[in-house]
């Protein structure tokens, strides 16, 4: 483990000084704004599938048992996460070899195409099994595109940010994940409130997916106007740093310990997000007996609370360090997970909202400092690939499977508090991993 801690704080290569980041506030603001918008688009597209799961199950999975149909829908939700790793490899290669900007432009374009496609697919009643196949293919394309988004956006902003404000500025990129989910939740809430169930099942369920075409084009335009990072250009122009032919090979050769560490550090961020922020909307309905309107309202409030927690965590992380925030957020989550699910199941409406929001707040604290810490582990020549690969392995193992496993745990154990156990396990993984994280607050990024 000593080697692991040493790897995360390797010194700057001899003769190569890291370019000073964040010298132009106007440029930095543009970079953050564009990164946030791109991430909002990606996570709106990725999250709307989860929020519309009960409706999609009726449209594309014809089963006699509604629970089985819902399980099939969440299984398709999980399949996309297995495409995130290949997506991360491709876009990481593109980002490290040809530029962060180029890779991030393609991720947002592919995501918008995939999500719009879901809104255009005929239902099972019209197309039969081909409708289900097309849904899964679009979902897989979503996963492939998402694989290159969050890690790349954070690498991009990290390389523009000054060292003493890196966690705070990257925390705003991560707000895009929650704002995207919030937008998806609000759209689902407005839709279920505005139209009848018959209209929703007939055609209105398509609206949230078709909206992706509009917001995707806006995000694509803004992102295409961004400047490339100085660190990427410094690597390209350096005489002493060889541009990696295959960046992902360099990651596994030189930074495999960091991949392992990021996997465990991100366990709560990924697993917690998809349990408390996505699956909870179904849990409130199926186990808590709440209406769809209430479930989406509660989830929307929880996402707002999470958005607030992120910059708080980033600010604190820049002042006292990344490790204390990791310890605090994961430790508290482990303690409150079981009581929170009990309240979501049996408590009053207000108490249920507070319980879900408490979970997303403390998970958000961990998320707020995470990608600054990740960027500080990897060198510029393979930073995009390193962050994308590490984050996607975590998402593949613990994220996309979370709603499916939570539903399956209830079905197999006949205990509707079982999802809390999954959340506690991920919190403990992050808490223990933090012991092996070397503090990197204020560290200059490596070329």
C-alpha beads as a LAMMPS data file, in Angstrom:
LAMMPS data file: protein, C-alpha beads

447 atoms
446 bonds

1 atom types
1 bond types

-500.0 500.0 xlo xhi
-500.0 500.0 ylo yhi
-500.0 500.0 zlo zhi

Masses

1 110.0

Atoms # bond

1 1 1 0.000 0.000 0.000
2 1 1 2.988 2.258 0.434
3 1 1 3.559 1.926 -3.313
4 1 1 -0.034 2.930 -3.943
5 1 1 0.326 6.098 -1.883
6 1 1 3.606 6.931 -3.555
7 1 1 2.123 6.522 -7.021
8 1 1 -0.587 9.091 -6.331
9 1 1 1.975 11.735 -5.448
10 1 1 4.675 11.086 -8.033
11 1 1 6.771 14.141 -8.710
12 1 1 6.771 16.249 -11.846
13 1 1 8.966 14.749 -14.565
14 1 1 12.404 16.319 -14.578
15 1 1 12.645 19.456 -16.675
16 1 1 8.892 19.729 -17.234
17 1 1 6.929 22.359 -15.353
18 1 1 3.162 22.144 -15.333
19 1 1 1.557 25.076 -17.171
20 1 1 -0.146 27.496 -14.837
21 1 1 -3.888 26.955 -14.974
22 1 1 -6.735 29.314 -14.311
23 1 1 -4.902 32.551 -15.190
24 1 1 -7.798 33.847 -17.308
25 1 1 -11.023 33.974 -15.221
26 1 1 -13.232 34.588 -18.283
27 1 1 -11.865 31.518 -20.053
28 1 1 -12.175 29.439 -16.892
29 1 1 -15.807 30.486 -16.504
30 1 1 -16.560 29.516 -20.116
31 1 1 -14.899 26.154 -19.617
32 1 1 -16.846 25.404 -16.428
33 1 1 -20.143 26.547 -17.942
34 1 1 -19.705 24.431 -21.063
35 1 1 -18.563 21.407 -19.065
36 1 1 -21.585 21.703 -16.775
37 1 1 -24.004 22.009 -19.685
38 1 1 -22.499 19.029 -21.473
39 1 1 -22.707 16.917 -18.332
40 1 1 -26.302 18.062 -17.740
41 1 1 -27.223 16.849 -21.225
42 1 1 -25.449 13.534 -20.720
43 1 1 -27.029 12.811 -17.339
44 1 1 -30.476 14.033 -18.338
45 1 1 -30.335 11.574 -21.221
46 1 1 -28.893 8.796 -19.096
47 1 1 -31.213 9.422 -16.129
48 1 1 -34.538 9.870 -17.930
49 1 1 -34.500 6.149 -18.734
50 1 1 -34.408 5.311 -15.034
51 1 1 -37.156 7.768 -14.111
52 1 1 -39.415 6.522 -16.905
53 1 1 -38.662 2.868 -16.125
54 1 1 -42.189 1.907 -15.055
55 1 1 -43.605 3.330 -18.315
56 1 1 -40.884 1.820 -20.498
57 1 1 -41.524 -1.589 -18.943
58 1 1 -45.124 -1.435 -20.180
59 1 1 -44.082 -0.244 -23.666
60 1 1 -41.200 -2.602 -24.426
61 1 1 -41.360 -5.600 -22.061
62 1 1 -44.552 -7.631 -22.206
63 1 1 -44.683 -9.718 -19.046
64 1 1 -47.590 -11.109 -17.038
65 1 1 -45.909 -10.003 -13.796
66 1 1 -45.278 -6.216 -13.547
67 1 1 -42.331 -6.838 -11.213
68 1 1 -40.694 -9.067 -13.842
69 1 1 -41.247 -6.410 -16.506
70 1 1 -39.661 -3.792 -14.232
71 1 1 -36.704 -6.102 -13.610
72 1 1 -36.284 -6.488 -17.388
73 1 1 -36.298 -2.711 -17.793
74 1 1 -33.640 -2.273 -15.102
75 1 1 -31.631 -5.088 -16.705
76 1 1 -31.541 -3.032 -19.923
77 1 1 -30.580 -0.051 -17.755
78 1 1 -27.634 -2.086 -16.430
79 1 1 -26.519 -3.352 -19.852
80 1 1 -25.568 0.169 -20.913
81 1 1 -23.005 0.372 -18.138
82 1 1 -21.001 -2.462 -19.639
83 1 1 -20.516 -0.250 -22.693
84 1 1 -19.162 2.601 -20.596
85 1 1 -15.718 1.014 -20.268
86 1 1 -15.218 0.580 -24.051
87 1 1 -16.575 4.111 -24.498
88 1 1 -14.124 5.400 -21.923
89 1 1 -11.245 3.668 -23.699
90 1 1 -12.163 5.116 -27.109
91 1 1 -12.895 8.662 -25.950
92 1 1 -9.971 8.576 -23.525
93 1 1 -7.709 7.619 -26.428
94 1 1 -9.176 10.435 -28.498
95 1 1 -8.913 12.938 -25.647
96 1 1 -5.309 12.111 -24.708
97 1 1 -4.051 11.807 -28.277
98 1 1 -6.091 14.330 -30.281
99 1 1 -7.538 16.680 -27.689
100 1 1 -10.033 16.829 -24.812
101 1 1 -12.315 19.167 -26.783
102 1 1 -12.717 16.804 -29.746
103 1 1 -13.605 13.839 -27.557
104 1 1 -16.127 15.799 -25.489
105 1 1 -17.837 17.079 -28.645
106 1 1 -18.436 13.532 -29.847
107 1 1 -19.746 12.256 -26.503
108 1 1 -22.550 14.816 -26.358
109 1 1 -23.494 14.232 -30.011
110 1 1 -23.790 10.452 -29.648
111 1 1 -25.754 10.722 -26.410
112 1 1 -28.339 13.054 -27.973
113 1 1 -28.754 10.735 -30.980
114 1 1 -29.271 7.673 -28.766
115 1 1 -31.799 9.308 -26.441
116 1 1 -33.797 10.828 -29.297
117 1 1 -33.828 7.380 -30.873
118 1 1 -35.571 5.892 -27.818
119 1 1 -38.333 8.459 -28.261
120 1 1 -38.850 7.369 -31.887
121 1 1 -38.955 3.566 -31.451
122 1 1 -42.387 1.963 -32.005
123 1 1 -43.711 0.036 -28.993
124 1 1 -43.724 -3.741 -28.511
125 1 1 -47.362 -3.838 -29.584
126 1 1 -46.366 -2.446 -32.992
127 1 1 -42.930 -3.913 -33.651
128 1 1 -42.751 -6.925 -31.372
129 1 1 -39.390 -8.135 -30.088
130 1 1 -37.584 -5.747 -32.463
131 1 1 -38.853 -2.849 -30.383
132 1 1 -37.130 -4.311 -27.325
133 1 1 -33.927 -4.935 -29.297
134 1 1 -33.861 -1.360 -30.616
135 1 1 -34.423 -0.001 -27.109
136 1 1 -31.482 -1.994 -25.773
137 1 1 -29.269 -0.882 -28.691
138 1 1 -30.078 2.796 -28.053
139 1 1 -29.433 2.255 -24.371
140 1 1 -26.056 0.698 -25.206
141 1 1 -25.140 3.718 -27.344
142 1 1 -26.041 5.931 -24.383
143 1 1 -23.668 3.941 -22.224
144 1 1 -20.888 4.099 -24.815
145 1 1 -21.185 7.901 -25.049
146 1 1 -21.454 8.373 -21.278
147 1 1 -18.215 6.453 -20.869
148 1 1 -16.233 9.381 -22.224
149 1 1 -18.173 12.252 -20.661
150 1 1 -17.744 12.770 -16.928
151 1 1 -14.098 11.760 -16.654
152 1 1 -13.196 13.852 -19.689
153 1 1 -15.138 16.911 -18.523
154 1 1 -13.434 16.776 -15.138
155 1 1 -9.989 16.300 -16.665
156 1 1 -10.731 19.284 -18.902
157 1 1 -11.783 21.576 -16.038
158 1 1 -9.013 20.317 -13.721
159 1 1 -6.404 21.326 -16.276
160 1 1 -7.893 24.815 -16.543
161 1 1 -8.292 25.317 -12.766
162 1 1 -5.681 26.775 -10.375
163 1 1 -4.419 24.268 -7.803
164 1 1 -5.882 26.111 -4.815
165 1 1 -9.403 26.078 -6.325
166 1 1 -9.386 22.792 -8.234
167 1 1 -11.850 20.883 -6.040
168 1 1 -14.261 23.831 -5.951
169 1 1 -14.219 24.276 -9.730
170 1 1 -14.478 20.581 -10.592
171 1 1 -17.356 20.263 -8.120
172 1 1 -19.414 22.405 -10.479
173 1 1 -18.858 19.897 -13.281
174 1 1 -20.251 17.221 -10.999
175 1 1 -23.297 19.384 -10.321
176 1 1 -24.100 18.664 -13.957
177 1 1 -24.720 15.015 -13.068
178 1 1 -27.293 16.016 -10.454
179 1 1 -28.742 18.884 -12.480
180 1 1 -29.214 16.501 -15.397
181 1 1 -30.968 14.025 -13.146
182 1 1 -32.989 16.863 -11.614
183 1 1 -34.054 18.020 -15.057
184 1 1 -35.069 14.459 -15.931
185 1 1 -36.997 14.118 -12.676
186 1 1 -38.775 17.458 -13.170
187 1 1 -39.722 16.580 -16.739
188 1 1 -41.097 13.243 -15.549
189 1 1 -42.997 15.006 -12.742
190 1 1 -44.490 17.624 -15.067
191 1 1 -45.461 14.968 -17.557
192 1 1 -47.198 12.697 -15.060
193 1 1 -48.980 15.716 -13.574
194 1 1 -50.070 17.272 -16.859
195 1 1 -51.497 14.343 -18.803
196 1 1 -53.698 11.369 -18.039
197 1 1 -52.295 7.875 -17.593
198 1 1 -53.856 6.788 -20.891
199 1 1 -52.257 9.677 -22.774
200 1 1 -48.926 9.028 -21.069
201 1 1 -48.927 5.371 -22.083
202 1 1 -50.193 6.137 -25.589
203 1 1 -47.594 8.687 -26.734
204 1 1 -46.630 11.325 -24.132
205 1 1 -43.908 9.118 -22.612
206 1 1 -41.865 9.902 -25.737
207 1 1 -41.629 13.649 -25.014
208 1 1 -38.755 13.526 -22.459
209 1 1 -36.618 11.523 -24.886
210 1 1 -37.320 13.763 -27.875
211 1 1 -36.344 16.838 -25.835
212 1 1 -32.789 15.519 -25.904
213 1 1 -32.422 16.565 -29.540
214 1 1 -32.941 20.233 -28.609
215 1 1 -30.756 20.443 -25.524
216 1 1 -28.114 18.259 -27.175
217 1 1 -27.697 20.688 -30.075
218 1 1 -27.353 23.620 -27.660
219 1 1 -24.717 21.792 -25.639
220 1 1 -22.887 20.708 -28.785
221 1 1 -22.601 24.275 -30.039
222 1 1 -21.344 25.680 -26.724
223 1 1 -18.834 22.899 -26.216
224 1 1 -17.454 23.283 -29.737
225 1 1 -16.405 26.869 -28.887
226 1 1 -14.059 25.842 -26.046
227 1 1 -10.259 26.269 -26.107
228 1 1 -8.012 23.236 -25.637
229 1 1 -6.197 22.880 -22.295
230 1 1 -2.635 24.131 -21.836
231 1 1 -1.569 20.825 -20.306
232 1 1 -2.662 18.832 -23.354
233 1 1 -0.885 21.292 -25.653
234 1 1 2.239 21.197 -23.459
235 1 1 2.411 17.410 -23.784
236 1 1 1.943 17.662 -27.553
237 1 1 4.719 20.266 -27.892
238 1 1 7.188 18.836 -25.385
239 1 1 10.470 17.402 -26.644
240 1 1 10.984 15.268 -23.531
241 1 1 7.474 13.780 -23.206
242 1 1 6.462 11.190 -25.772
243 1 1 2.763 11.268 -26.681
244 1 1 1.365 7.852 -25.808
245 1 1 0.524 5.745 -28.864
246 1 1 -2.096 3.898 -26.825
247 1 1 -2.887 5.938 -23.678
248 1 1 -4.931 3.161 -22.092
249 1 1 -1.900 0.841 -22.258
250 1 1 0.141 3.451 -20.387
251 1 1 -2.579 3.688 -17.736
252 1 1 -2.455 -0.040 -17.043
253 1 1 1.346 -0.060 -17.143
254 1 1 2.042 2.966 -14.951
255 1 1 -1.163 3.714 -13.021
256 1 1 -3.005 0.452 -12.337
257 1 1 -2.816 1.151 -8.584
258 1 1 -4.673 4.406 -9.117
259 1 1 -7.402 2.538 -11.021
260 1 1 -7.911 0.225 -8.059
261 1 1 -7.973 3.110 -5.602
262 1 1 -10.435 5.166 -7.690
263 1 1 -12.725 2.141 -7.982
264 1 1 -13.080 1.875 -4.218
265 1 1 -13.166 5.627 -3.607
266 1 1 -15.973 5.933 -6.148
267 1 1 -18.051 3.052 -4.792
268 1 1 -20.363 5.288 -2.762
269 1 1 -20.470 8.049 -5.361
270 1 1 -21.640 5.652 -8.064
271 1 1 -23.623 3.070 -6.111
272 1 1 -25.072 5.699 -3.809
273 1 1 -26.155 7.955 -6.650
274 1 1 -28.061 5.211 -8.455
275 1 1 -29.679 3.893 -5.269
276 1 1 -30.567 7.177 -3.546
277 1 1 -31.005 9.302 -6.665
278 1 1 -32.501 6.962 -9.288
279 1 1 -33.783 3.726 -7.754
280 1 1 -35.365 5.573 -4.807
281 1 1 -38.013 6.988 -7.155
282 1 1 -39.229 3.437 -7.825
283 1 1 -38.764 2.396 -4.177
284 1 1 -41.026 5.174 -2.925
285 1 1 -43.745 3.922 -5.259
286 1 1 -43.392 0.151 -4.974
287 1 1 -42.440 -0.219 -1.295
288 1 1 -43.592 3.080 0.196
289 1 1 -46.951 3.105 -1.558
290 1 1 -46.416 6.672 -2.805
291 1 1 -47.751 8.159 -6.006
292 1 1 -45.540 8.767 -9.027
293 1 1 -45.974 12.517 -8.500
294 1 1 -44.715 12.268 -4.930
295 1 1 -41.767 10.044 -5.905
296 1 1 -40.609 12.480 -8.587
297 1 1 -41.132 15.468 -6.276
298 1 1 -39.054 13.851 -3.537
299 1 1 -36.320 12.908 -5.997
300 1 1 -36.262 16.422 -7.439
301 1 1 -35.804 17.916 -3.971
302 1 1 -33.089 15.349 -3.215
303 1 1 -31.241 16.319 -6.397
304 1 1 -31.402 20.028 -5.446
305 1 1 -29.927 19.182 -2.041
306 1 1 -27.157 17.182 -3.726
307 1 1 -26.360 20.091 -6.051
308 1 1 -25.962 22.346 -3.002
309 1 1 -23.652 19.866 -1.280
310 1 1 -21.155 19.649 -4.155
311 1 1 -19.634 23.164 -4.114
312 1 1 -19.686 23.087 -0.307
313 1 1 -17.570 19.940 -0.431
314 1 1 -15.282 21.416 -3.086
315 1 1 -14.719 24.581 -1.054
316 1 1 -13.978 22.603 2.121
317 1 1 -11.779 20.173 0.179
318 1 1 -9.626 23.043 -1.057
319 1 1 -9.290 24.404 2.489
320 1 1 -8.699 21.321 4.645
321 1 1 -8.081 18.537 2.143
322 1 1 -9.795 15.791 0.170
323 1 1 -9.435 13.003 2.765
324 1 1 -11.515 14.591 5.579
325 1 1 -14.437 15.097 3.198
326 1 1 -14.217 11.500 1.943
327 1 1 -14.172 10.196 5.526
328 1 1 -17.048 12.372 6.731
329 1 1 -19.412 11.826 3.798
330 1 1 -18.948 8.064 3.561
331 1 1 -19.016 7.526 7.334
332 1 1 -22.280 9.402 7.848
333 1 1 -23.900 7.660 4.869
334 1 1 -23.070 4.251 6.314
335 1 1 -24.727 5.245 9.596
336 1 1 -27.955 6.743 8.210
337 1 1 -28.715 4.419 5.268
338 1 1 -30.888 1.895 7.133
339 1 1 -32.907 4.501 9.085
340 1 1 -33.378 6.497 5.882
341 1 1 -34.895 3.549 4.015
342 1 1 -37.148 2.773 6.972
343 1 1 -38.450 6.332 6.870
344 1 1 -38.881 6.273 3.079
345 1 1 -40.956 3.126 3.503
346 1 1 -43.032 3.961 6.593
347 1 1 -42.559 7.631 7.444
348 1 1 -44.677 10.660 6.704
349 1 1 -44.341 12.327 3.293
350 1 1 -42.146 15.113 4.706
351 1 1 -39.979 12.628 6.607
352 1 1 -39.531 10.503 3.477
353 1 1 -38.324 13.529 1.509
354 1 1 -35.899 14.481 4.293
355 1 1 -34.583 10.905 4.422
356 1 1 -33.888 10.721 0.693
357 1 1 -32.385 14.217 0.664
358 1 1 -30.088 13.373 3.587
359 1 1 -28.662 10.463 1.645
360 1 1 -28.030 12.520 -1.478
361 1 1 -26.464 15.335 0.577
362 1 1 -23.777 13.180 2.177
363 1 1 -23.139 11.233 -1.036
364 1 1 -22.787 14.606 -2.765
365 1 1 -20.132 15.663 -0.268
366 1 1 -17.939 12.743 -1.316
367 1 1 -18.613 13.450 -4.975
368 1 1 -17.667 17.116 -4.563
369 1 1 -13.977 16.396 -3.957
370 1 1 -13.643 13.154 -5.877
371 1 1 -12.621 14.224 -9.369
372 1 1 -10.104 16.776 -8.179
373 1 1 -8.444 13.938 -6.275
374 1 1 -8.628 11.695 -9.350
375 1 1 -7.060 14.329 -11.626
376 1 1 -4.204 14.724 -9.157
377 1 1 -3.435 10.993 -9.399
378 1 1 -2.887 10.789 -13.163
379 1 1 -0.350 12.465 -15.465
380 1 1 -1.548 14.645 -18.342
381 1 1 -0.390 12.273 -21.086
382 1 1 -2.997 9.706 -19.946
383 1 1 -5.198 11.670 -17.536
384 1 1 -8.379 11.505 -19.643
385 1 1 -7.965 7.755 -20.180
386 1 1 -7.076 7.126 -16.553
387 1 1 -10.036 8.966 -15.043
388 1 1 -12.485 7.632 -17.650
389 1 1 -11.322 4.030 -17.257
390 1 1 -11.366 4.101 -13.452
391 1 1 -14.733 5.812 -13.223
392 1 1 -16.318 3.537 -15.816
393 1 1 -15.142 0.338 -14.153
394 1 1 -16.854 1.573 -10.981
395 1 1 -20.003 2.492 -12.893
396 1 1 -20.039 -0.854 -14.653
397 1 1 -19.707 -2.845 -11.442
398 1 1 -21.674 -0.771 -8.955
399 1 1 -23.754 1.805 -10.826
400 1 1 -25.867 0.354 -13.595
401 1 1 -26.476 -2.816 -11.631
402 1 1 -27.647 -0.918 -8.524
403 1 1 -31.380 -0.534 -9.377
404 1 1 -31.498 -4.120 -10.659
405 1 1 -29.724 -5.520 -7.585
406 1 1 -31.864 -3.435 -5.220
407 1 1 -35.041 -4.738 -6.859
408 1 1 -33.680 -8.289 -6.948
409 1 1 -32.633 -8.163 -3.273
410 1 1 -36.180 -7.307 -2.234
411 1 1 -37.581 -10.039 -4.468
412 1 1 -35.223 -12.779 -3.243
413 1 1 -34.986 -11.877 0.463
414 1 1 -38.567 -10.697 0.886
415 1 1 -37.088 -7.807 2.891
416 1 1 -37.841 -4.383 1.473
417 1 1 -35.031 -2.796 3.503
418 1 1 -32.409 -4.857 1.655
419 1 1 -31.370 -1.951 -0.656
420 1 1 -30.040 -0.157 2.435
421 1 1 -27.503 -2.966 2.824
422 1 1 -26.192 -2.308 -0.676
423 1 1 -25.790 1.377 0.125
424 1 1 -24.007 0.654 3.411
425 1 1 -21.593 -1.694 1.632
426 1 1 -20.603 0.960 -0.911
427 1 1 -20.170 3.570 1.836
428 1 1 -17.825 1.274 3.753
429 1 1 -15.801 0.561 0.606
430 1 1 -15.209 4.296 0.145
431 1 1 -14.491 4.879 3.837
432 1 1 -11.842 2.131 3.967
433 1 1 -10.255 3.197 0.651
434 1 1 -9.738 6.717 1.995
435 1 1 -7.100 5.383 4.398
436 1 1 -4.937 4.619 1.333
437 1 1 -5.456 8.005 -0.333
438 1 1 -2.535 10.396 0.012
439 1 1 -3.651 13.993 0.570
440 1 1 -3.138 15.996 -2.660
441 1 1 -4.700 19.362 -1.782
442 1 1 -2.797 22.157 -3.564
443 1 1 -0.745 19.750 -5.675
444 1 1 0.266 20.881 -9.169
445 1 1 -0.921 18.542 -11.906
446 1 1 1.733 16.357 -13.525
447 1 1 2.606 16.322 -17.216

Bonds

1 1 1 2
2 1 2 3
3 1 3 4
4 1 4 5
5 1 5 6
6 1 6 7
7 1 7 8
8 1 8 9
9 1 9 10
10 1 10 11
11 1 11 12
12 1 12 13
13 1 13 14
14 1 14 15
15 1 15 16
16 1 16 17
17 1 17 18
18 1 18 19
19 1 19 20
20 1 20 21
21 1 21 22
22 1 22 23
23 1 23 24
24 1 24 25
25 1 25 26
26 1 26 27
27 1 27 28
28 1 28 29
29 1 29 30
30 1 30 31
31 1 31 32
32 1 32 33
33 1 33 34
34 1 34 35
35 1 35 36
36 1 36 37
37 1 37 38
38 1 38 39
39 1 39 40
40 1 40 41
41 1 41 42
42 1 42 43
43 1 43 44
44 1 44 45
45 1 45 46
46 1 46 47
47 1 47 48
48 1 48 49
49 1 49 50
50 1 50 51
51 1 51 52
52 1 52 53
53 1 53 54
54 1 54 55
55 1 55 56
56 1 56 57
57 1 57 58
58 1 58 59
59 1 59 60
60 1 60 61
61 1 61 62
62 1 62 63
63 1 63 64
64 1 64 65
65 1 65 66
66 1 66 67
67 1 67 68
68 1 68 69
69 1 69 70
70 1 70 71
71 1 71 72
72 1 72 73
73 1 73 74
74 1 74 75
75 1 75 76
76 1 76 77
77 1 77 78
78 1 78 79
79 1 79 80
80 1 80 81
81 1 81 82
82 1 82 83
83 1 83 84
84 1 84 85
85 1 85 86
86 1 86 87
87 1 87 88
88 1 88 89
89 1 89 90
90 1 90 91
91 1 91 92
92 1 92 93
93 1 93 94
94 1 94 95
95 1 95 96
96 1 96 97
97 1 97 98
98 1 98 99
99 1 99 100
100 1 100 101
101 1 101 102
102 1 102 103
103 1 103 104
104 1 104 105
105 1 105 106
106 1 106 107
107 1 107 108
108 1 108 109
109 1 109 110
110 1 110 111
111 1 111 112
112 1 112 113
113 1 113 114
114 1 114 115
115 1 115 116
116 1 116 117
117 1 117 118
118 1 118 119
119 1 119 120
120 1 120 121
121 1 121 122
122 1 122 123
123 1 123 124
124 1 124 125
125 1 125 126
126 1 126 127
127 1 127 128
128 1 128 129
129 1 129 130
130 1 130 131
131 1 131 132
132 1 132 133
133 1 133 134
134 1 134 135
135 1 135 136
136 1 136 137
137 1 137 138
138 1 138 139
139 1 139 140
140 1 140 141
141 1 141 142
142 1 142 143
143 1 143 144
144 1 144 145
145 1 145 146
146 1 146 147
147 1 147 148
148 1 148 149
149 1 149 150
150 1 150 151
151 1 151 152
152 1 152 153
153 1 153 154
154 1 154 155
155 1 155 156
156 1 156 157
157 1 157 158
158 1 158 159
159 1 159 160
160 1 160 161
161 1 161 162
162 1 162 163
163 1 163 164
164 1 164 165
165 1 165 166
166 1 166 167
167 1 167 168
168 1 168 169
169 1 169 170
170 1 170 171
171 1 171 172
172 1 172 173
173 1 173 174
174 1 174 175
175 1 175 176
176 1 176 177
177 1 177 178
178 1 178 179
179 1 179 180
180 1 180 181
181 1 181 182
182 1 182 183
183 1 183 184
184 1 184 185
185 1 185 186
186 1 186 187
187 1 187 188
188 1 188 189
189 1 189 190
190 1 190 191
191 1 191 192
192 1 192 193
193 1 193 194
194 1 194 195
195 1 195 196
196 1 196 197
197 1 197 198
198 1 198 199
199 1 199 200
200 1 200 201
201 1 201 202
202 1 202 203
203 1 203 204
204 1 204 205
205 1 205 206
206 1 206 207
207 1 207 208
208 1 208 209
209 1 209 210
210 1 210 211
211 1 211 212
212 1 212 213
213 1 213 214
214 1 214 215
215 1 215 216
216 1 216 217
217 1 217 218
218 1 218 219
219 1 219 220
220 1 220 221
221 1 221 222
222 1 222 223
223 1 223 224
224 1 224 225
225 1 225 226
226 1 226 227
227 1 227 228
228 1 228 229
229 1 229 230
230 1 230 231
231 1 231 232
232 1 232 233
233 1 233 234
234 1 234 235
235 1 235 236
236 1 236 237
237 1 237 238
238 1 238 239
239 1 239 240
240 1 240 241
241 1 241 242
242 1 242 243
243 1 243 244
244 1 244 245
245 1 245 246
246 1 246 247
247 1 247 248
248 1 248 249
249 1 249 250
250 1 250 251
251 1 251 252
252 1 252 253
253 1 253 254
254 1 254 255
255 1 255 256
256 1 256 257
257 1 257 258
258 1 258 259
259 1 259 260
260 1 260 261
261 1 261 262
262 1 262 263
263 1 263 264
264 1 264 265
265 1 265 266
266 1 266 267
267 1 267 268
268 1 268 269
269 1 269 270
270 1 270 271
271 1 271 272
272 1 272 273
273 1 273 274
274 1 274 275
275 1 275 276
276 1 276 277
277 1 277 278
278 1 278 279
279 1 279 280
280 1 280 281
281 1 281 282
282 1 282 283
283 1 283 284
284 1 284 285
285 1 285 286
286 1 286 287
287 1 287 288
288 1 288 289
289 1 289 290
290 1 290 291
291 1 291 292
292 1 292 293
293 1 293 294
294 1 294 295
295 1 295 296
296 1 296 297
297 1 297 298
298 1 298 299
299 1 299 300
300 1 300 301
301 1 301 302
302 1 302 303
303 1 303 304
304 1 304 305
305 1 305 306
306 1 306 307
307 1 307 308
308 1 308 309
309 1 309 310
310 1 310 311
311 1 311 312
312 1 312 313
313 1 313 314
314 1 314 315
315 1 315 316
316 1 316 317
317 1 317 318
318 1 318 319
319 1 319 320
320 1 320 321
321 1 321 322
322 1 322 323
323 1 323 324
324 1 324 325
325 1 325 326
326 1 326 327
327 1 327 328
328 1 328 329
329 1 329 330
330 1 330 331
331 1 331 332
332 1 332 333
333 1 333 334
334 1 334 335
335 1 335 336
336 1 336 337
337 1 337 338
338 1 338 339
339 1 339 340
340 1 340 341
341 1 341 342
342 1 342 343
343 1 343 344
344 1 344 345
345 1 345 346
346 1 346 347
347 1 347 348
348 1 348 349
349 1 349 350
350 1 350 351
351 1 351 352
352 1 352 353
353 1 353 354
354 1 354 355
355 1 355 356
356 1 356 357
357 1 357 358
358 1 358 359
359 1 359 360
360 1 360 361
361 1 361 362
362 1 362 363
363 1 363 364
364 1 364 365
365 1 365 366
366 1 366 367
367 1 367 368
368 1 368 369
369 1 369 370
370 1 370 371
371 1 371 372
372 1 372 373
373 1 373 374
374 1 374 375
375 1 375 376
376 1 376 377
377 1 377 378
378 1 378 379
379 1 379 380
380 1 380 381
381 1 381 382
382 1 382 383
383 1 383 384
384 1 384 385
385 1 385 386
386 1 386 387
387 1 387 388
388 1 388 389
389 1 389 390
390 1 390 391
391 1 391 392
392 1 392 393
393 1 393 394
394 1 394 395
395 1 395 396
396 1 396 397
397 1 397 398
398 1 398 399
399 1 399 400
400 1 400 401
401 1 401 402
402 1 402 403
403 1 403 404
404 1 404 405
405 1 405 406
406 1 406 407
407 1 407 408
408 1 408 409
409 1 409 410
410 1 410 411
411 1 411 412
412 1 412 413
413 1 413 414
414 1 414 415
415 1 415 416
416 1 416 417
417 1 417 418
418 1 418 419
419 1 419 420
420 1 420 421
421 1 421 422
422 1 422 423
423 1 423 424
424 1 424 425
425 1 425 426
426 1 426 427
427 1 427 428
428 1 428 429
429 1 429 430
430 1 430 431
431 1 431 432
432 1 432 433
433 1 433 434
434 1 434 435
435 1 435 436
436 1 436 437
437 1 437 438
438 1 438 439
439 1 439 440
440 1 440 441
441 1 441 442
442 1 442 443
443 1 443 444
444 1 444 445
445 1 445 446
446 1 446 447
